[in-house]
Amino acid sequence: MGKNRFLDNPEVQKLVEEAISLKEKNKSYSDIVDSEGNQYVDLVQEGGGVLGIALVGYTYIMEQAGIRFYSLAGTSAGSINTILMAGVAKPGEPTSEKIINIIGDKNFFDFVDGPSGIKRLVQKKIENNSSIFWNIIWNARKIFKLLKNKLGINPGNHFEEWLTEALKENGINSLADLDKRRATLPKLKHLTNTTYKFKKPGLAIITSEITTHSKVEFPKMRKLYWQEAENIHPAKFVRASMSIPFFFYPFTVKNIPNAGKFKDKNWVDLVSYSGPVPASVKFVDGGMLSNFPINTFHIPSGMQPSRPTFGVRLSTYRESYSNTSGTFGYCGAMISTMRQIHDYDFILKNPDYEKLICRIDADEDFNWLNFGMKEERQQKLFLLGAKKALEFLQKFDWKEYKEIRAKIGCD
C-alpha cells in the first residue's frame, strides 16, 4: 500500500499499537467469536455529513483491536460507511483499510454537484466568507428556480455514481450480490451456548419517505418501492438516506408497484400506511426522523444478549439549549428536535444503551456540510474518531453490561 493521508500519521499509528495490545490481552467484548479470536458486535452509525470521516477512524481502530461487525445500520453519513462495510468484504473480514483507500483520494466537494456559482456560494458560506452577499444576489434567481422546480440545489448524481462505482469495483452490482456476500459467514461460535444458531447479519439503511410520511428501512422495505427489488443497486438506498433537504434534490422513485391500491397489506404491515399507494414518492435525509437509529437491532425478549450493539455518535445534541428568539434559530431548533428526539426517547426508555455508545462529538470543531474540508482537517477528523474508539474500548466492560441487562430482564 502506498502513502495514505489517513494512516501515515504517527498519532494514528500509536493508537493502532494500543488497539492491538487490547486484542493481545484478550479483553472481552462479546460472546460471539471466530476461529481467529475476533469478537463480533452489531454497529449503528449516526448521520452527520462530512463528519462521517470520523466514523471510518472509529471502525479502523475497532478492527485493529479485533472487533468485527455483524449486523450494520446507519443514517445519512452513517449509511455510507454502513453500505461500504457491508459491500467491500464478507462478514468477519476487515473493511476499514479498503474504505480508507476508497475515500483516500476523493475530493468530497465533487458531491456538491450543482451549478458552479452555487458551489462557490456554498463554500463561502461554510467558510463564513464576508463577500457572500453579492454571491447571493448574483445567484438568487438560479437558486429560486432550483428550489421551486427541483426542491434542492445539488442533484446528488455524482455521489450516487461514485458509490455505485466503488461497490462495483468490489463485486457489488445489485442487492442480490450484496445479499449473497452478507450470507457468507465465517466459522463462529458462542462462548457459553453451544446450541446457539446464527442468523444472516442484519442491514438497515434509514431514510425518510415524505410522500406517505414514513420512516423507511432499506433493504427490508424495498419491495414497497421497486417491482424487481433484487436488481436494485444498494447505492440507491444510501442516496435516499443522505438527501439533505434543499441541499440535495430529494431522491425520487417512480412507477411504484400497486399504485392506486387502497390498504395494500405490505404498506399497512411495514409502514402503517392504509391510503392509496402513490405512483411516485420522494425521500429526504433519514436524519429527519432518526439520525441515530440505535433501536434497530433491539429485541426486548428477556434473554441475555449474545453480542452488544455498539453505537457511534457524531453530534453533541442536547448539551445546550437552542436560541429560538429569531427565525433561523427557531427553524433550526425545530429541525434538530425532529432529527433526534425519537432516538433519545428510545435511549431514555433503555438507559443501558448509554454503556454502548461512543461519542465522537465531531460537530464541536467541524462543520458537517464542509464538503470542501482541507486535507489536514480531514486527517484530524479521522484521528478524532480513532481516539474516541480506543477510549471506548478501554472503558467498555462486557461482563458488567450483561449484568445490567440481566437486572432489567430484556435483550
LUMGU-531844 format. One record per residue (C-alpha): residue in three letters; x, y, z. Coordinates in steps of 0.25 Angstrom, whole numbers, plus 5000, padded with zeros to 4 digits. Layout:
ALAXYZ ...
This chain:
MET500050005000 GLY500550144996 LYS500550265005 ASN499250295011 ARG498750425017 PHE497950365028 LEU498850245032 ASP500250305031 ASN500150385043 PRO500950365056 GLU499750385065 VAL498950285057 GLN500050185057 LYS500150195072 LEU498650175074 VAL498850055065 GLU499849995075 GLU499050015087 ALA497849955080 ILE498649835076 SER499049825091 LEU497649815095 LYS497449695086 GLU498649625091 LYS498149645105 ASN496849565101 LYS495949675107 SER494549625106 TYR493549705097 SER492549595092 ASP492149455094 ILE492249435079 VAL493649405073 ASP494249345061 SER495449245059 GLU496449355059 GLY495949415072 ASN495249535067 GLN494049575074 TYR492649615068 VAL491749735071 ASP490649805064 LEU490849945060 VAL489950065058 GLN490550195052 GLU489950335053 GLY489850435041 GLY490650565040 GLY491050595026 VAL492550605024 LEU492750575039 GLY492650435034 ILE494150425032 ALA494150415047 LEU493350285046 VAL494450225038 GLY495450255048 TYR494550195059 THR494350065051 TYR495850055047 ILE496350055061 MET495249955065 GLU495649855055 GLN497149875059 ALA496649835073 GLY496049705068 ILE494649755067 ARG493749705055 PHE492449755051 TYR491249665050 SER489949745047 LEU490049885042 ALA489150005042 GLY489350155039 THR488650285034 SER489150385024 ALA490750395026 GLY490550275035 SER489850195024 ILE491050225014 ASN492050155024 THR491050045026 ILE490850005012 LEU492350015009 MET492649925021 ALA491549825016 GLY491949835002 VAL493549825001 ALA493649695009 LYS492949575015 PRO492549585029 GLY493749555038 GLU494749615028 PRO495349755032 THR494749865023 SER495349995028 GLU496649995020 LYS495849975008 ILE494950085011 ILE496050175014 ASN496650145001 ILE495350174994 ILE495150315001 GLY496650345001 ASP496850424989 LYS495350464988 ASN495050614987 PHE493750624995 PHE493450754989 ASP493050684976 PHE491850634983 VAL491350784983 ASP490950764968 GLY490050884966 PRO490351004957 SER491751054959 GLY491351194964 ILE490551124975 LYS491651034978 ARG492551154981 LEU491451214989 VAL491251084998 GLN492751085001 LYS492851235004 LYS491651215014 ILE492351095020 GLU493651175022 ASN492851305027 ASN493451385015 SER493051525017 SER492751545002 ILE491551455002 PHE490551565000 TRP490851594985 ASN490951444982 ILE489451424988 ILE488951544979 TRP489651494967 ASN489151344969 ALA487751384975 ARG486951354962 LYS487651224960 ILE487451174974 PHE486051214974 LYS485751134961 LEU486551014966 LEU485751014979 LYS484451034972 ASN484650924961 LYS485650824968 LEU485450854983 GLY486950854984 ILE488150924979 ASN489050794976 PRO488550674968 GLY489350574977 ASN489650494964 HIS491150504966 PHE491050444980 GLU490150324975 GLU491150304963 TRP492350304972 LEU491750204982 THR491250114971 GLU492550104964 ALA493250084978 LEU492349964981 LYS492449914966 GLU494049904968 ASN493749814980 GLY492749724972 ILE491449784976 ASN490549814965 SER489249794971 LEU488549764984 ALA488549614980 ASP490049624980 LEU490049694994 ASP489149585000 LYS490049474995 ARG491249535001 ARG490549565014 ALA490149425015 THR491549365015 LEU491949355030 PRO493249315036 LYS493349205045 LEU492749265058 LYS492449205072 HIS491649255084 LEU492549245096 THR491549205106 ASN490349145097 THR490749025089 THR489349015082 TYR489349165078 LYS488849185064 PHE489449295055 LYS488449375046 LYS488849455034 PRO489449585039 GLY488449705038 LEU488649825030 ALA487849955031 ILE487950085023 ILE486950185029 THR486250295021 SER485050385022 GLU483950365011 ILE483150495011 THR482050455001 THR481350355011 HIS482150415023 SER482850285026 LYS484150245033 VAL484750145023 GLU485750045026 PHE486549985014 PRO486649875009 LYS485549825018 MET484449915011 ARG485049914997 LYS483849834991 LEU482949954994 TYR483650034984 TRP484249944973 GLN483649834965 GLU484949754963 ALA485549794976 GLU486749694976 ASN487349764963 ILE487349904970 HIS488749954973 PRO488949974988 ALA489550114985 LYS488150164983 PHE487750134997 VAL488850215002 ARG488550334992 ALA487150334998 SER487750335013 MET488750455010 SER487750545003 ILE487950675012 PRO486750755010 PHE486950875000 PHE488450844999 PHE488150724990 TYR487050684981 PRO486050594988 PHE486250444984 THR485050414975 VAL484550274972 LYS483450264961 ASN482550144956 ILE482250094970 PRO481749954970 ASN480249944972 ALA480050094970 GLY478550134974 LYS478250014982 PHE477650044996 LYS478049975009 ASP479149895002 LYS479549795012 ASN481049815011 TRP480949965013 VAL480049945025 ASP480949845031 LEU482249915028 VAL481950065030 SER480550065035 TYR480050135023 SER478650105018 GLY478350205008 PRO478550194993 VAL479950144988 PRO480550264981 ALA481050254967 SER482350324972 VAL483050364985 LYS484150454990 PHE485150425000 VAL485950525009 ASP487050505019 GLY486850395028 GLY487250485039 MET485950565038 LEU485350445046 SER486450365052 ASN487850415051 PHE488450315061 PRO487550185059 ILE488150115071 ASN486850035073 THR486949965060 PHE487449825066 HIS486749835079 ILE485949715083 PRO485249725097 SER485149575099 GLY485749565113 MET486949485108 GLN488349515111 PRO489049585099 SER490049495091 ARG490749625086 PRO490649775089 THR490049875079 PHE491149985079 GLY490650125074 VAL491550235070 ARG491050375070 LEU491650505063 SER490750605070 THR490750685083 TYR489250705082 ARG488550735095 GLU489750785103 SER489250925102 TYR487950995098 SER487551065085 ASN487351215083 THR485951215078 SER485751365078 GLY486051385063 THR485451325051 PHE486651245047 GLY486951195061 TYR485451155063 CYS485451075050 GLY486751015053 ALA486350975067 MET485050905061 ILE485850825051 SER486850785062 THR485750735070 MET485150655059 ARG486450595056 GLN486850545069 ILE485650535079 HIS485150395074 ASP486550335077 TYR486750405090 ASP485350355094 PHE485850215092 ILE487150235100 LEU486250295111 LYS485450165112 ASN486650075111 PRO487750145119 ASP488650025118 TYR489050075103 GLU489850185109 LYS490850085112 LEU490950045097 ILE491050185091 CYS492350245087 ARG492250395086 ILE493150465076 ASP492550595077 ALA493150635064 ASP492250755062 GLU492850835073 ASP494050875064 PHE493650825050 ASN492550875040 TRP491650755036 LEU491450825022 ASN492850865019 PHE493050765007 GLY494250855003 MET494950825016 LYS496450835015 GLU497250705015 GLU497950745029 ARG496550765035 GLN496050625029 GLN497250565036 LYS496950625049 LEU495450575048 PHE495950435045 LEU496950435057 LEU495750485066 GLY494950365062 ALA496150275064 LYS496450335078 LYS494950325083 ALA494950185078 LEU496150145087 GLU495650215099 PHE494250145098 LEU494950005096 GLN495850035108 LYS494550065117 PHE493549965112 ASP493249855121 TRP492549735114 LYS492249665127 GLU491749785134 TYR490849815123 LYS490249675123 GLU489949685138 ILE489249815135 ARG488349755124 ALA488049635133 LYS487549725144 ILE486549795135 GLY486149665128 CYS486249705114 ASP487049665101 
